[in-house]
């Protein structure tokens, strides 16, 4: 059931916890070894099986959705690795999102927490113009040396957030900069690019590279006006009604049959966009969401089946690939990124151990649970460096930012790049759009 639930009072919203989905779990425990929090904490209630048990108690009215329940749901990364190994196909990701929506309707956050969250989730992320202004301010602050100063004097979550900021010397690249959208060479078709929210501000080179690579492959690129944040952060933090509102805006923005595909270069966004049909089930927009889902493609799954364009350069690099959770587990896309990498001339590909394990980023999880996130990140960096690669490639900006921060902290001679940033060096003559 996906209609917006707005009941108030004790146990509000428990009907979001679908009993059929909960009953699909047969308590076999095959998920335990795949779960990062269970591996790290060793607590049954911090495993998928344990969390489903708690959800069942809440759904039956035998446990209130606060305190212990909220703590164990909050500690879930939402990586969905359990879904990959589950023999009965339990949709754990949608269950934990529903659980967080129930928690949201049954608690009252501290005033400052509510203020910061509302500022970010409702007054910043959905507004591209405000995000671009934020990008301008961040670049000026960096030039003035204010970030270096702040990192020395602040602590806690603010310090963790500042550590994530990349080098901001690259000029901003907004939808209005996608001027020369025509394909390069023979035209294959026309695609719409989902722009996103934070990633284009912090990683403009990834946006430039994505546009250039699509053009090199023969596609005209358009960035539809009116699109907004995908709603993933809202959905994963219990703000279900907000996520539905954002979904409706994006459906309206992309309501056209003039595209061969809708392209996404962020795994987390792509996974969220592909859940709109479920998110809006039972509403007037369900049919539109179904058509939208059929068009959404991750950049890698779209490019991999195509014949590559002529290569403008070889790439003498040794690289490894880290699977973003919401690409490998959320969208079941694993071979496409590797196929694209292995086709690059001169590139030596090294598979890292446990490439599908979560890097610890998980949206804003790294800010809410920094200690556990850091442990997972260090494990990922250790596995990547053990492969002998000098470049860690990913397909999700959130993973990229978090791993870059860890590499900087350890002062390692390793780069972290989005796959589009490598492809543009091989197939496009220049990185601009």
LUMMISE-242558 format. One record per residue (C-alpha): x, y, z; residue in one letter. Coordinates in steps of 0.2 Angstrom, whole numbers, plus 5000, padded with zeros to 4 digits. Each point is the difference from the previous one (the first is absolute). Layout:
BEGIN
XYZA...
***
This chain:
BEGIN
500050005000X500750174995X498850135002X500550145012X499649965018X499750155012X499249925015X500450085017X500249925017X500749845007X500549874987X499650124985X500449944983X500349815005X499049954984X501550054990X500849845007X499449884987X499649835009X500349904984X501750074997X500449975019X499449824999X501149964984X501549995013X500249825005X501350045013X501449904991X501450125005X500850004982X500050195001X501150015016X501749984992X499550134987X499450135012X501450135004X499250055017X499849825006X501849964995X500750165009X498850005015X499649815002X498250045006X498549904994X498950155000X501250094989X499849874986X498750004987X499249855009X500050085017X499350174992X498649904992X499549925016X499950175008X499050074986X498849855002X499850045018X499650184996X498849954986X499149895012X499950135013X501149915013X501450134999X499950194999X501050084985X501250105011X501549975011X500849834996X499149984984X500550174993X501849975006X500249844990X499150074985X501150155000X501649895000X499549924984X501150064985X498649964988X501349924989X498849864995X501449874999X498849885009X498850014985X501449934989X500249845011X498249985006X499249834993X498250065002X500350184992X499550105016X500050194994X500950055015X500450184993X498250044999X499649935017X501350105009X499550164991X498249965006X500649975017X500950175000X498450084994X499149925015X501350075012X499950174992X498150015004X500349945018X501450115006X500450185004X501750054995X501050145010X499750174994X501750034992X500049834992X498350044992X500750174994X501549934992X499149864992X498650114993X501350124994X501049874990X498649884994X498650134997X500850174996X501649954992X500149834991X498450024990X500650174993X501350004987X500250195000X500450005019X501249864998X501050094986X500150155011X500649895014X501349944988X500650184997X500150035018X501049845004X501350044986X500250185007X500249935018X501349874993X501050144992X500050105016X500749855010X498550005011X499749814998X501849965006X499750115015X498349935004X500749825000X501250055013X498750075012X498449914998X499649825005X498649874999X498849994985X500550174993X501849944999X499549844991X499150104987X501450124997X501249854998X498949944985X500250164990X501149964985X501250124991X498850144994X501150084987X499149934985X498850134993X498149975003X499049914987X498250025000X498549944988X500250174991X501849954995X499449864990X499950114985X500849894986X498849855002X500249934982X500849834998X501849984994X500049904984X498649904994X498450035010X499349855010X498650095009X499550125014X500249975019X499450105015X501250025014X499450005018X501050145008X500049965019X500350125014X501650005010X501149904989X500050134985X500550135013X501549915008X500549894985X499750114984X501349904990X498949855001X498550094992X501150074987X500849834996X498349915000X499350134987X501649984989X500049815000X498249994995X500350124986X501549904995X498949854999X498950094988X498650075011X499250175001X499950045019X498650115007X499850055019X498150025002X499550155010X499049985016X500949845006X500549995019X500849895013X499649824997X499449985018X501149865006X500650095015X498350055005X499349824997X501549925010X499750125014X498149975003X499450154990X498949904989X498850144995X501450114995X500749864989X498449984992X499850194996X501850004993X499549854989X498550094993X501050154995X501349894991X498649904991X499350164994X501750074995X500449844990X498349974993X500549994982X500149864987X501450094991X501449915009X500949834996X500449995019X500250105016X501849995006X500650005018X501850015005X499749975019X499649835006X499050065015X498950124989X499749864987X499449885013X498850135007X499450054983X499649814996X499049995016X498750144995X498849874994X499949925017X500150165009X498550074991X499049844999X498250035003X500150184994X499550084984X501850014995X500349815000X499949984982X501150144996X501349935012X499949844991X500550084984X501350105008X500849855008X500149924983X501150144993X501250025015X501749944997X501750015009X501350074989X501049835001X498549894995X499650124986X501750014992X500649825003X499049924986X500450134987X501550004988X501350125007X500550154990X501750024993X501350025013X500950175001X501349935013X500649855009X500050005019X501549935009X499349975017X499849865012X498250015007X498849915011X498150025002X499050015016X498249964998X498850135006X498749915011X498550084991X500749954983X500649825004X498649955013X498750144996X500049984981X500949844998X501350084988X501749935002X500749944984X499750164989X501350115009X501349874999X499649974982X500350184996X501650015010X500749844992X499750074983X501150165003X501749984991X501550005011X499049985016X500549865012X498549945010X500249925017X498649935010X500050055018X499449885014X498250025005X499750134988X498150005004X500250045018X499450175006X501350145001X499050085014X499450154992X498249964999X499250174997X500250105016X500349845010X501950055001X499550165009X498849915012X501149855004X501750064996X501049865010X499249854992X500050094983X501950035001X500349825004X499149954985X500950134989X501749945006X499649824996X499550064983X501650104998X501149855006X499249894987X500250124986X501950035004X500349825002X499549974982X501550114994X498950134991X500450185000X498250064996X498449945009X498650024988X498250015005X498350054993X499250105014X500650175006X499649975018X501249855000X501250114991X500050145012X500149895015X501449904993X501050154995X499950075017X500749845007X501450004988X500450185004X500049965018X501249864998X501150094987X500049864988X500650014982X498349944994X498750094990X498149975001X499150044983X498249984993X500049884986X499450144988X501650105004X501049854993X498949984985X500150184995X501949994999X499949864987X498550044990X499850195000X501250134994X499550125013X499149995017X498750134997X498249994994X
***
